Amino acid sequence: MDPLFIVAGNRQEFDDFVIRKRMMGHNYDFKYVYNVDTVRGLNTIRGFYVGSYQERTDWPEIDVAIQTIKARGG
């Protein structure tokens, strides 16, 4: 199963999201997007945007990387 990439405002928001999902029975391989390098070079991507992600200083760069992956069909 491919991992789910989570773009969260910070690590606490990510951890809270994963705890909630696991309590609901979801057992995905959740990956926190620490920075753009986490998603750079991927051919496909699935995931969620959580909390205050748009307030991150690196959000524009992450957004461009994700949009590029999606534009290539991933």
SULTA-V923046 format. One line per field, one symbol per residue. ss: DSSP state (H for helix, E for strand, L for the rest). A space follows every 50 residues. Layout:
BEGIN
ss=???
END
This chain:
BEGIN
ss=LLLEEEEELLHHHHHHHHHHHHHLLLLLLEEELLLHHHLLLLLLLLEEEE LLHHHLLLHHHHHHHHHHHHHLLL
END
